[in-house]
């Protein structure tokens, strides 16, 4: 309850607006990922909705006092060169039946990139969890939660839905925004 009240106060004082309903379970894609503030915004969105998030964060950030803070706010260290072990643990946790909401920054970096990482899609397929699209839009000072869908197996159609939703979402630094496109779309193969 304290976190929910804190999030509402932060939104009120900052002039940012939160929209949408936070799901209890699923894979939440946070995008565009253009700033370090994106983590704070997604955390406030989750707290506003009363949901304890799980957030994959690169393991290099888990040092000193920041490690404690990241763990306390739902951070899970991820070795980006070898993510398999953490992903397997998360898949097992997601399949336990308890409420489970995992936040992923699909771009994988705050810089502009040609392709998003397909982990959100693969984890959703492996667990049967739905994908919810969340966003940060600096120009309108709005953040929140958009549509939820289950992967259909038609990667191009699913990513068209993702692109349509994020078409007018710009992030905190619009010049760093990446177009939602998976490398697998270019190759015509489903995410492995």
Legacy VTK file of the C-alpha trace (Angstrom):
# vtk DataFile Version 3.0
C-alpha trace
ASCII
DATASET POLYDATA
POINTS 192 float
0.000 0.000 0.000
2.888 2.372 0.800
4.442 1.794 -2.641
1.105 2.430 -4.343
0.674 5.736 -2.499
4.278 6.707 -3.234
3.808 6.036 -6.955
0.643 8.139 -7.061
2.457 10.969 -5.269
5.412 10.764 -7.692
3.074 10.996 -10.681
1.177 13.912 -9.172
4.335 15.881 -8.272
6.206 15.156 -11.520
3.392 16.132 -13.861
3.481 12.701 -15.523
0.277 10.788 -16.107
-0.220 7.037 -15.767
-2.785 5.265 -17.968
-4.068 1.708 -18.280
-4.520 -1.263 -15.977
-1.527 -3.245 -14.768
-2.021 -7.008 -15.251
-1.302 -9.440 -12.401
0.493 -11.958 -14.593
2.410 -11.908 -17.865
5.378 -10.529 -19.722
5.403 -6.739 -19.741
7.388 -5.100 -22.553
8.653 -1.661 -21.528
9.458 0.565 -24.513
10.756 2.798 -25.929
13.847 2.308 -23.760
15.724 5.572 -24.278
16.733 6.631 -20.752
17.755 5.384 -17.314
14.479 6.917 -16.124
12.546 4.167 -17.945
13.256 1.764 -15.062
11.851 4.288 -12.587
8.769 4.903 -14.723
8.013 1.178 -15.106
8.562 0.652 -11.388
6.114 3.472 -10.602
3.590 2.005 -13.062
3.818 -1.392 -11.313
3.591 0.118 -7.839
0.664 2.301 -8.944
-1.096 -0.885 -10.033
-0.185 -2.672 -6.800
1.860 -5.344 -8.597
5.325 -6.475 -7.426
7.437 -6.535 -10.600
10.314 -8.760 -11.646
12.774 -6.861 -13.841
15.733 -8.259 -15.783
18.706 -5.917 -15.355
22.208 -6.407 -16.738
24.361 -8.042 -14.046
27.050 -5.364 -14.323
24.783 -2.961 -12.420
24.563 -5.240 -9.371
27.520 -3.719 -7.505
27.689 -1.899 -4.177
24.583 -0.179 -2.799
22.934 -0.215 -6.229
22.764 -4.037 -6.048
20.675 -3.856 -2.870
18.362 -1.227 -4.374
17.879 -3.183 -7.605
17.033 -6.406 -5.727
14.657 -4.528 -3.393
12.760 -3.194 -6.418
12.433 -6.548 -8.180
15.688 -6.535 -10.154
17.095 -9.858 -11.346
20.729 -9.893 -12.534
21.065 -11.080 -16.124
24.290 -12.136 -17.808
23.470 -11.001 -21.337
26.107 -13.310 -22.805
24.560 -16.376 -21.128
20.913 -15.654 -20.205
19.716 -19.287 -20.369
19.975 -20.127 -16.654
18.051 -17.082 -15.452
15.429 -17.540 -18.157
14.907 -21.211 -17.170
14.423 -20.192 -13.520
11.933 -17.497 -14.531
10.012 -19.909 -16.764
9.712 -22.342 -13.816
8.550 -19.532 -11.521
6.018 -18.322 -14.098
4.581 -21.822 -14.454
4.098 -22.205 -10.677
0.617 -20.675 -10.892
1.354 -17.688 -8.601
0.926 -14.148 -9.978
4.012 -13.357 -12.020
4.805 -10.179 -13.940
8.163 -9.895 -15.676
9.236 -6.553 -17.144
11.616 -6.623 -20.112
13.147 -3.771 -22.090
12.919 -5.428 -25.503
15.403 -3.035 -27.075
18.083 -4.310 -24.695
19.844 -0.925 -24.693
19.062 2.762 -24.289
20.668 3.502 -27.658
18.984 3.320 -31.056
19.260 -0.200 -32.482
18.161 -2.034 -35.625
16.423 -4.896 -33.815
14.687 -5.620 -30.547
15.651 -8.702 -28.524
13.150 -11.543 -28.974
13.311 -12.763 -25.360
9.898 -11.346 -24.447
8.280 -13.295 -27.279
10.182 -16.532 -26.583
9.433 -16.460 -22.848
5.753 -15.809 -23.557
5.675 -18.775 -25.953
7.480 -21.075 -23.485
5.295 -20.141 -20.507
1.955 -19.483 -22.187
1.930 -16.067 -20.478
0.390 -13.122 -22.320
2.439 -10.136 -23.486
1.418 -6.682 -22.267
2.780 -3.565 -23.949
3.851 -0.762 -21.592
5.315 2.570 -22.592
7.010 5.844 -21.736
6.206 8.879 -23.879
8.197 12.000 -23.024
6.452 14.486 -25.332
3.050 13.841 -23.685
4.510 13.066 -20.207
2.484 9.851 -20.202
3.459 6.360 -19.131
1.419 3.256 -18.599
0.044 0.018 -19.907
-1.528 -0.742 -23.258
-2.942 -3.876 -24.880
-2.310 -7.484 -23.883
-2.080 -10.340 -26.381
-0.947 -13.946 -26.529
1.628 -14.893 -29.161
-0.264 -16.358 -32.103
2.744 -18.069 -33.662
2.501 -15.640 -36.595
5.510 -13.513 -35.691
4.961 -10.895 -38.396
1.309 -10.355 -37.440
2.149 -10.163 -33.731
4.949 -7.669 -34.369
2.646 -5.598 -36.596
0.389 -5.248 -33.533
3.415 -4.202 -31.448
4.545 -1.674 -34.080
1.055 -0.185 -34.350
0.881 0.372 -30.588
4.346 1.946 -30.301
4.040 4.071 -33.475
3.199 7.208 -31.475
5.280 6.420 -28.348
8.609 8.291 -28.300
10.388 7.625 -24.987
12.180 10.212 -22.877
14.784 10.829 -25.633
12.900 10.397 -28.943
16.091 10.380 -31.057
17.122 7.112 -29.372
13.844 5.307 -30.093
14.174 2.001 -31.983
11.546 0.627 -34.348
9.976 -2.566 -32.926
11.486 -5.204 -35.208
12.914 -8.613 -34.355
15.919 -10.041 -36.189
13.843 -13.208 -36.754
11.383 -11.215 -38.872
14.159 -10.358 -41.317
15.207 -13.988 -41.541
11.638 -15.256 -41.691
12.188 -17.691 -38.810
10.328 -17.834 -35.492
12.259 -16.927 -32.329
14.146 -19.981 -31.094
LINES 1 193
192 0 1 2 3 4 5 6 7 8 9 10 11 12 13 14 15 16 17 18 19 20 21 22 23 24 25 26 27 28 29 30 31 32 33 34 35 36 37 38 39 40 41 42 43 44 45 46 47 48 49 50 51 52 53 54 55 56 57 58 59 60 61 62 63 64 65 66 67 68 69 70 71 72 73 74 75 76 77 78 79 80 81 82 83 84 85 86 87 88 89 90 91 92 93 94 95 96 97 98 99 100 101 102 103 104 105 106 107 108 109 110 111 112 113 114 115 116 117 118 119 120 121 122 123 124 125 126 127 128 129 130 131 132 133 134 135 136 137 138 139 140 141 142 143 144 145 146 147 148 149 150 151 152 153 154 155 156 157 158 159 160 161 162 163 164 165 166 167 168 169 170 171 172 173 174 175 176 177 178 179 180 181 182 183 184 185 186 187 188 189 190 191
